[in-house]
Amino acid sequence: MKIYNGYERLPRNYTLATDAYEYTMARGYLDGSKKGEAVFDVFFRKIPNNGGYAIMAGLDKIIPFIQNLKFDERELDYFRSAGYPKEFIDYLKNFTFHGTIKAIPDGTPVFPNEPLITVKAPIIEAQIIETAILSLVNGAMEHATAARRIIEATPANVAVMEFGARRADGLEAAIDASIYGIMAGCAGTSNVIAAQMLNKKALGTMAHSWVESFPSELEAFIAYAKVYPDNAILLVDTYDTLKSGVKNAIKTFQYMKEHNLPLNNIGIRIDSGDLAYLSKEARKMMDEAGFSNAKICLSNGLTAETIESLVAQGAIFNSLGVGDNISKPEGRMGCVYKEVALREDGIWAPKIKLSNDTIKIVNPGYKKLYRAYDKETGYAIADIMTESGKPIGKDNLIIVSPEDYLKRKEIKDFTLAELQKPIFVDGTLVYDDPNIDEKQRYCNQAMASLYPEVKRTKMPHIYHVSGTEEYVQFKNHLIEDTRKLILK
């Protein structure tokens, strides 16, 4: 099992972290001798906050969850007390996950209605892990997607620090926000335990309480500079940013200069007020005082939209501290886990969930998922689904919307990359989960392959998740056959 600098990624056995109906169904399958193999897809239908993309995350927790999947006496005692029969408890006592799991790697930009994770396993095993997998991936993707929106809105030369632990829904969520924030592009985190897990130095400055604890703001700043001369970033908005805070910060820098303290990492943080106006005025004041190297950090409920607005207004800043909108962002992923195929008596049959709402009709069957890239520009053109085992054109290819057969497009001069990677094969872990820095580099590279129009904050271009012509025909025929069957 992968250990984060001495910490397990999941701190306890989460075998029972599931909805009761998973075990209700599992017992029913066992009693009915329904032991066939099933395929389930994890996907989402809508991108949070009307964004153009989401970021895949959560594999780092799904892997240890599957590795730890066992029923010790404590878990078995629960089922005994709940009245489950001995046959089912004996089954759980000898439980081992035998399945195959494929998934899109963490850090990949992903889109609605495509399989993020595919579980192929005996149906009881696949059913038992549903709730935990959804819980792990939904939360992880919300943090990672929110963080990447912040990164995309921020100028390339500006560092984003994740500051959201105190806003998270509990300590584990705070750790997740830090880890997935860094994975998605943040320079670091203020969360000390997460920084330790990742073997990184925690980032941060001071709080207003430090300033309030001294007789004067100037005394607070000088005291801080004496203790931390190599990181003298001073919080200047406790009383009045320009009339008091910045002026006292300049006096502190002058004190440091006179006392031969290092001036290589000095600056201010502004945490309230009109950040654009205050940052420009503070920059002027510090430059006129001879401290043009002093940095400016901005914080205070920053979102992708407010960051873009700050840039448009000419705000001047070297770093950003972002909390709420990474650790507790608005919008939810809404990933679901749907059965798409079932094998009984050695025969595979595709399965489909129908709905009067077209977007809720599942893409059936055991599939492969490809990303097509334009050979000339390197930009991603579309993601394309096929039935597993079916060939896909490598030169000219007709791709079709799975929701509307009339929406089709021919693509040429492209390369294909299969998106899902094997994680477990027949119950054995075969995937080497990259470290956080490798994931961040990969995320940056993957995002660079998206057209800018897909990444924009407002009214993004819709990236196409398509099927081959053959796959969409297969889906439509299955819909017709299923409707005929149920209407008999």
Wavefront OBJ file of the C-alpha trace (Angstrom):
o trace
v 0.000 0.000 0.000
v 1.242 3.503 -0.848
v 2.201 5.493 2.243
v 2.307 9.299 2.328
v 5.393 10.095 4.434
v 4.229 7.703 7.144
v 0.479 8.300 6.658
v -1.954 5.861 5.083
v -4.159 7.674 2.576
v -7.244 6.068 4.142
v -6.906 6.010 7.926
v -9.303 3.143 8.631
v -11.107 0.134 7.148
v -13.981 1.564 5.087
v -15.536 -1.748 4.083
v -18.840 -0.787 5.722
v -18.800 2.751 4.313
v -21.666 2.016 1.976
v -25.418 2.292 1.666
v -27.434 -0.535 3.199
v -29.042 -1.462 -0.090
v -25.682 -2.573 -1.482
v -25.629 -5.401 1.074
v -29.361 -5.968 0.720
v -28.819 -6.590 -3.001
v -25.626 -8.581 -2.404
v -27.467 -10.975 -0.110
v -30.261 -11.247 -2.654
v -27.780 -12.080 -5.409
v -26.187 -14.758 -3.226
v -29.512 -16.287 -2.185
v -30.599 -16.368 -5.796
v -27.283 -17.872 -6.890
v -26.766 -14.830 -9.108
v -22.991 -14.869 -9.331
v -22.477 -13.610 -12.850
v -19.995 -10.929 -13.794
v -21.146 -7.331 -14.287
v -19.697 -4.128 -15.680
v -20.426 -0.775 -14.026
v -19.365 2.666 -15.258
v -18.730 5.730 -13.108
v -19.568 8.987 -14.893
v -21.162 12.383 -14.370
v -23.809 14.177 -16.390
v -23.084 17.860 -15.779
v -19.954 19.900 -15.066
v -20.167 21.963 -11.855
v -20.677 25.726 -12.154
v -21.348 25.505 -15.912
v -17.662 24.874 -16.514
v -16.094 23.482 -19.664
v -14.258 20.565 -18.025
v -13.782 18.642 -14.791
v -10.593 17.143 -13.382
v -10.383 13.437 -12.615
v -9.295 12.717 -9.044
v -9.679 10.150 -6.293
v -7.749 7.125 -7.560
v -5.207 7.636 -4.799
v -7.973 6.775 -2.298
v -9.842 4.189 -4.364
v -6.708 2.044 -4.636
v -6.208 1.577 -0.863
v -9.960 1.184 -0.398
v -9.945 -1.840 -2.715
v -6.745 -3.197 -1.159
v -8.270 -2.984 2.330
v -11.593 -4.525 1.330
v -12.105 -7.261 3.889
v -14.549 -8.265 6.601
v -12.993 -8.722 10.024
v -14.907 -9.896 13.085
v -16.111 -6.387 13.883
v -17.761 -6.089 10.461
v -19.126 -9.637 10.612
v -20.607 -8.989 14.077
v -22.567 -6.104 12.599
v -24.178 -8.369 10.007
v -24.944 -10.999 12.652
v -26.632 -8.357 14.810
v -28.574 -7.108 11.780
v -30.052 -10.555 11.198
v -28.152 -11.590 8.051
v -28.043 -15.382 7.541
v -24.975 -17.514 8.229
v -24.493 -18.292 4.525
v -24.069 -14.606 3.716
v -21.758 -14.010 6.682
v -19.623 -16.992 5.619
v -19.425 -15.487 2.139
v -18.236 -12.165 3.560
v -15.726 -13.901 5.851
v -13.940 -15.272 2.777
v -14.484 -12.166 0.646
v -11.761 -11.131 -1.790
v -12.097 -8.636 -4.616
v -11.467 -10.492 -7.871
v -12.443 -7.760 -10.291
v -10.791 -5.612 -12.936
v -10.908 -1.839 -12.629
v -9.957 0.596 -15.388
v -9.846 4.328 -14.801
v -8.804 7.636 -16.287
v -5.695 8.802 -14.379
v -5.915 11.531 -11.751
v -5.278 14.990 -13.187
v -6.942 14.339 -16.562
v -9.552 16.822 -17.821
v -12.780 14.844 -18.287
v -16.261 15.453 -19.608
v -19.909 14.427 -19.124
v -21.243 10.947 -19.869
v -17.906 9.255 -20.471
v -16.677 6.366 -18.291
v -14.231 7.689 -15.712
v -13.956 4.356 -13.909
v -15.110 0.964 -15.147
v -15.550 -1.939 -12.744
v -15.767 -5.448 -14.194
v -16.306 -7.958 -11.408
v -18.661 -10.602 -9.989
v -21.875 -8.681 -9.506
v -21.858 -8.977 -5.689
v -18.339 -7.529 -5.489
v -19.142 -4.752 -7.947
v -22.276 -3.852 -6.003
v -20.598 -3.708 -2.589
v -18.003 -1.106 -3.652
v -20.426 1.303 -5.367
v -21.124 3.815 -2.593
v -17.530 4.145 -1.406
v -16.174 4.658 -4.919
v -18.733 7.378 -5.612
v -18.043 9.095 -2.307
v -14.294 9.064 -2.902
v -14.389 10.286 -6.487
v -17.125 12.924 -6.092
v -15.368 14.818 -3.320
v -11.941 14.512 -4.915
v -13.137 15.814 -8.281
v -14.937 18.758 -6.708
v -11.703 19.924 -5.039
v -9.526 19.275 -8.106
v -11.932 20.876 -10.582
v -12.411 23.971 -8.437
v -8.653 24.331 -7.978
v -7.959 24.030 -11.692
v -10.528 26.713 -12.512
v -8.599 28.982 -10.142
v -5.287 28.048 -11.792
v -6.626 28.688 -15.295
v -7.875 32.147 -14.272
v -4.548 33.097 -12.671
v -1.618 34.551 -14.657
v 1.096 31.968 -15.290
v 3.710 33.795 -13.209
v 1.485 33.994 -10.108
v 1.557 31.245 -7.461
v -1.730 29.996 -5.989
v -1.607 28.763 -2.392
v -4.372 26.528 -1.016
v -5.610 28.051 2.266
v -8.936 26.256 2.797
v -8.565 23.832 5.720
v -10.761 25.837 8.088
v -13.612 25.923 5.576
v -13.596 22.210 4.736
v -16.237 19.706 5.822
v -13.975 17.992 8.358
v -10.290 17.224 8.682
v -10.144 14.497 6.019
v -11.846 16.830 3.538
v -9.269 19.484 4.424
v -6.446 17.077 3.593
v -8.171 16.116 0.338
v -8.563 19.777 -0.652
v -4.850 20.347 -0.104
v -3.705 17.255 -1.983
v -6.064 17.647 -4.929
v -5.448 21.395 -5.016
v -1.711 20.804 -5.426
v -2.358 18.044 -7.955
v -4.428 20.511 -9.997
v -1.710 23.166 -9.976
v -1.500 24.963 -6.610
v 2.013 25.855 -5.484
v 1.416 24.518 -1.984
v -0.871 24.500 1.031
v -1.173 26.070 4.460
v -2.410 22.734 5.861
v 0.529 21.367 7.838
v -0.553 17.716 7.953
v -1.149 17.654 4.198
v 2.212 19.352 3.616
v 3.899 16.743 5.807
v 2.160 13.912 3.960
v 3.496 15.306 0.676
v 6.926 16.089 2.145
v 6.499 19.783 1.377
v 6.895 22.947 3.418
v 3.589 24.409 4.568
v 2.909 27.957 3.351
v 1.423 30.937 5.144
v 1.943 34.319 6.789
v 0.102 35.666 9.853
v -3.453 36.274 11.034
v -5.120 39.495 12.187
v -4.894 38.147 15.735
v -1.082 38.523 15.598
v -1.431 42.214 14.800
v -4.128 42.728 17.431
v -1.945 41.069 20.075
v 0.619 43.909 20.046
v 0.294 47.496 21.288
v 0.629 48.770 17.715
v 0.604 47.459 14.163
v 4.203 48.566 13.637
v 5.388 46.660 16.699
v 3.545 43.570 15.465
v 5.211 43.804 12.051
v 8.722 44.373 13.417
v 8.355 41.505 15.876
v 7.280 39.204 13.053
v 10.115 40.354 10.796
v 12.652 39.636 13.517
v 11.389 36.076 13.916
v 10.836 35.426 10.181
v 13.220 37.682 8.243
v 13.269 35.209 5.351
v 9.475 35.291 5.008
v 8.403 38.770 6.112
v 4.998 38.849 4.415
v 2.887 41.212 6.511
v -0.928 41.257 6.749
v -1.798 44.929 6.218
v -5.601 45.200 6.422
v -6.249 44.809 10.170
v -6.991 48.520 10.677
v -6.600 50.498 7.434
v -4.734 49.013 4.491
v -3.234 52.154 2.953
v -3.231 54.687 5.780
v -1.804 52.274 8.328
v -0.929 48.781 7.082
v 1.192 49.509 4.018
v 2.871 52.481 5.695
v 3.855 50.342 8.667
v 5.002 47.542 6.365
v 7.332 50.038 4.627
v 8.656 51.188 8.020
v 9.282 47.537 8.883
v 11.210 46.970 5.652
v 13.258 50.075 6.425
v 13.950 48.707 9.918
v 15.075 45.405 8.358
v 17.376 47.256 5.971
v 18.918 49.310 8.778
v 19.496 46.198 10.885
v 20.962 44.139 8.019
v 18.066 41.699 7.928
v 17.503 39.951 4.580
v 15.174 41.686 2.135
v 14.911 38.894 -0.423
v 11.431 37.763 0.640
v 9.454 40.716 1.936
v 5.931 41.751 1.090
v 2.334 42.249 2.142
v -0.926 40.326 2.130
v -4.257 42.083 1.571
v -7.282 40.135 2.786
v -10.189 42.589 2.454
v -11.467 45.625 0.608
v -11.140 46.581 -3.051
v -8.246 44.278 -3.889
v -7.609 45.765 -7.326
v -7.422 49.371 -6.096
v -5.525 48.544 -2.909
v -2.938 46.385 -4.676
v -2.166 49.123 -7.234
v -1.861 51.805 -4.563
v 0.260 49.573 -2.335
v 2.554 48.810 -5.257
v 3.085 52.529 -5.865
v 3.798 53.196 -2.191
v 6.328 50.380 -1.851
v 8.056 51.288 -5.123
v 8.372 54.945 -4.129
v 9.885 53.855 -0.815
v 12.524 51.828 -2.644
v 11.088 48.375 -2.052
v 10.131 47.365 -5.578
v 11.034 43.777 -4.747
v 8.337 43.598 -2.041
v 5.673 41.084 -3.041
v 1.900 41.369 -2.874
v -0.333 38.446 -1.910
v -4.110 38.751 -2.278
v -6.721 36.607 -0.519
v -10.369 36.827 0.615
v -12.868 34.431 -0.955
v -11.260 34.449 -4.389
v -12.998 32.664 -7.270
v -12.010 32.154 -10.886
v -14.380 34.974 -11.817
v -12.995 37.450 -9.261
v -9.409 36.620 -10.254
v -10.207 37.310 -13.902
v -11.828 40.569 -12.822
v -8.728 41.540 -10.822
v -6.531 40.887 -13.852
v -8.847 42.924 -16.088
v -8.705 45.817 -13.599
v -4.915 45.831 -13.603
v -4.492 44.506 -10.060
v -0.854 43.851 -9.160
v -0.028 40.680 -7.243
v 2.610 37.985 -7.021
v 0.607 35.275 -5.278
v -2.917 34.360 -4.267
v -4.254 32.605 -1.204
v -7.424 30.663 -2.045
v -9.434 28.847 0.600
v -13.203 28.410 0.436
v -13.413 27.904 -3.292
v -11.068 24.920 -3.278
v -11.933 23.271 0.027
v -15.697 23.870 -0.166
v -16.539 24.935 -3.712
v -20.007 25.571 -5.024
v -21.494 22.938 -7.310
v -21.310 19.157 -7.033
v -19.945 16.507 -9.357
v -22.895 14.145 -9.153
v -20.995 11.071 -10.347
v -23.162 7.963 -10.716
v -22.426 4.228 -10.934
v -24.484 2.393 -13.531
v -24.594 -1.188 -14.725
v -23.785 -1.366 -18.437
v -23.226 -5.098 -19.059
v -23.888 -8.473 -17.421
v -22.512 -11.949 -18.100
v -24.536 -14.970 -17.144
v -23.905 -18.552 -18.278
v -20.857 -17.296 -20.179
v -22.796 -14.851 -22.348
v -22.300 -11.076 -22.159
v -25.353 -8.865 -22.579
v -25.271 -5.057 -22.678
v -27.519 -3.275 -20.172
v -29.082 0.162 -20.426
v -31.043 2.482 -18.154
v -33.759 4.318 -20.057
v -35.309 7.674 -19.197
v -37.663 10.247 -20.658
v -34.769 12.658 -20.084
v -32.337 11.891 -22.924
v -29.249 12.908 -20.971
v -30.040 10.237 -18.360
v -29.985 7.359 -20.847
v -26.812 5.419 -20.048
v -24.142 4.653 -22.638
v -24.298 0.833 -22.558
v -21.801 -1.967 -22.908
v -18.193 -2.653 -21.971
v -16.393 0.166 -23.740
v -13.085 1.688 -24.674
v -12.611 5.442 -24.469
v -10.197 7.346 -26.695
v -9.116 10.966 -26.933
v -8.456 12.208 -30.459
v -5.768 14.871 -30.938
v -5.240 17.078 -33.972
v -1.871 16.114 -35.500
v -1.061 19.686 -36.486
v -1.990 21.598 -33.322
v -1.854 18.888 -30.658
v -5.240 20.038 -29.317
v -7.837 17.499 -28.219
v -10.672 17.195 -30.743
v -13.109 14.856 -28.985
v -13.414 11.843 -26.710
v -14.730 8.774 -28.504
v -16.436 5.635 -27.171
v -16.401 2.241 -28.858
v -17.518 -1.231 -27.875
v -14.590 -3.052 -26.324
v -12.943 -5.304 -28.871
v -14.304 -3.389 -31.867
v -11.803 -1.689 -34.217
v -11.637 2.095 -34.515
v -10.560 4.008 -37.619
v -7.090 5.539 -37.444
v -7.278 7.821 -40.505
v -10.736 9.175 -41.288
v -13.412 8.655 -38.662
v -17.078 9.546 -38.351
v -17.935 10.461 -34.760
v -21.545 10.787 -33.632
v -23.293 12.257 -30.600
v -24.616 9.398 -28.411
v -27.673 11.578 -27.643
v -28.478 12.675 -31.223
v -27.580 10.467 -34.182
v -27.933 13.426 -36.555
v -25.068 15.279 -34.886
v -22.015 13.848 -36.579
v -18.600 14.954 -37.697
v -15.779 13.544 -39.789
v -12.290 13.942 -38.327
v -8.997 13.545 -40.174
v -5.290 13.848 -39.405
v -5.593 12.811 -35.791
v -3.917 10.568 -33.277
v -5.726 8.461 -30.678
v -4.853 7.806 -27.041
v -6.806 5.365 -24.889
v -7.879 7.247 -21.761
v -8.590 4.509 -19.233
v -5.654 2.634 -17.708
v -5.769 -0.760 -15.945
v -5.726 -0.246 -12.161
v -6.644 -3.726 -10.883
v -6.642 -6.853 -13.050
v -8.375 -9.907 -11.558
v -8.019 -8.359 -8.116
v -4.289 -7.544 -8.423
v -3.052 -3.946 -8.374
v -1.144 -3.302 -11.609
v -1.040 0.516 -11.537
v 1.817 2.558 -10.112
v 0.104 5.656 -8.715
v 2.327 8.691 -9.541
v 3.495 11.071 -6.830
v 1.900 14.494 -6.412
v 4.502 16.396 -8.455
v 4.186 13.943 -11.342
v 0.402 14.306 -11.219
v 0.665 18.101 -11.258
v 2.978 18.059 -14.292
v 0.640 15.628 -16.036
v -2.408 17.792 -15.233
v -0.662 20.870 -16.633
v 0.237 19.007 -19.829
v -3.247 17.547 -20.232
v -4.876 20.956 -19.723
v -2.535 22.505 -22.282
v -4.035 20.127 -24.881
v -7.513 21.671 -24.508
v -8.560 24.525 -26.761
v -8.666 27.823 -24.804
v -12.364 28.129 -25.630
v -13.066 24.954 -23.613
v -11.190 26.342 -20.593
v -12.737 29.801 -20.411
v -14.717 30.598 -17.275
v -17.834 32.036 -18.892
v -19.808 30.298 -21.636
v -17.137 27.691 -22.434
v -17.176 25.819 -25.706
v -18.757 22.371 -25.306
v -16.159 19.640 -25.749
v -17.577 16.669 -27.611
v -17.934 13.227 -26.078
v -18.873 11.111 -29.053
v -19.170 7.536 -30.182
v -18.096 5.830 -33.334
v -20.909 5.501 -35.834
v -21.069 1.772 -35.039
v -21.256 2.378 -31.291
v -24.115 4.880 -31.534
v -26.015 2.512 -33.853
v -25.511 -0.246 -31.260
v -26.840 2.036 -28.513
v -29.896 3.073 -30.526
v -30.732 -0.526 -31.423
v -30.460 -1.504 -27.749
v -32.830 1.317 -26.777
v -35.375 0.136 -29.356
v -35.066 -3.521 -28.327
v -35.368 -2.694 -24.636
v -38.436 -0.531 -25.147
v -40.111 -3.264 -27.209
v -39.345 -5.782 -24.457
v -40.769 -3.729 -21.598
v -43.871 -2.685 -23.556
v -44.912 -6.273 -24.360
l 1 2 3 4 5 6 7 8 9 10 11 12 13 14 15 16 17 18 19 20 21 22 23 24 25 26 27 28 29 30 31 32 33 34 35 36 37 38 39 40 41 42 43 44 45 46 47 48 49 50 51 52 53 54 55 56 57 58 59 60 61 62 63 64 65 66 67 68 69 70 71 72 73 74 75 76 77 78 79 80 81 82 83 84 85 86 87 88 89 90 91 92 93 94 95 96 97 98 99 100 101 102 103 104 105 106 107 108 109 110 111 112 113 114 115 116 117 118 119 120 121 122 123 124 125 126 127 128 129 130 131 132 133 134 135 136 137 138 139 140 141 142 143 144 145 146 147 148 149 150 151 152 153 154 155 156 157 158 159 160 161 162 163 164 165 166 167 168 169 170 171 172 173 174 175 176 177 178 179 180 181 182 183 184 185 186 187 188 189 190 191 192 193 194 195 196 197 198 199 200 201 202 203 204 205 206 207 208 209 210 211 212 213 214 215 216 217 218 219 220 221 222 223 224 225 226 227 228 229 230 231 232 233 234 235 236 237 238 239 240 241 242 243 244 245 246 247 248 249 250 251 252 253 254 255 256 257 258 259 260 261 262 263 264 265 266 267 268 269 270 271 272 273 274 275 276 277 278 279 280 281 282 283 284 285 286 287 288 289 290 291 292 293 294 295 296 297 298 299 300 301 302 303 304 305 306 307 308 309 310 311 312 313 314 315 316 317 318 319 320 321 322 323 324 325 326 327 328 329 330 331 332 333 334 335 336 337 338 339 340 341 342 343 344 345 346 347 348 349 350 351 352 353 354 355 356 357 358 359 360 361 362 363 364 365 366 367 368 369 370 371 372 373 374 375 376 377 378 379 380 381 382 383 384 385 386 387 388 389 390 391 392 393 394 395 396 397 398 399 400 401 402 403 404 405 406 407 408 409 410 411 412 413 414 415 416 417 418 419 420 421 422 423 424 425 426 427 428 429 430 431 432 433 434 435 436 437 438 439 440 441 442 443 444 445 446 447 448 449 450 451 452 453 454 455 456 457 458 459 460 461 462 463 464 465 466 467 468 469 470 471 472 473 474 475 476 477 478 479 480 481 482 483 484 485 486 487 488
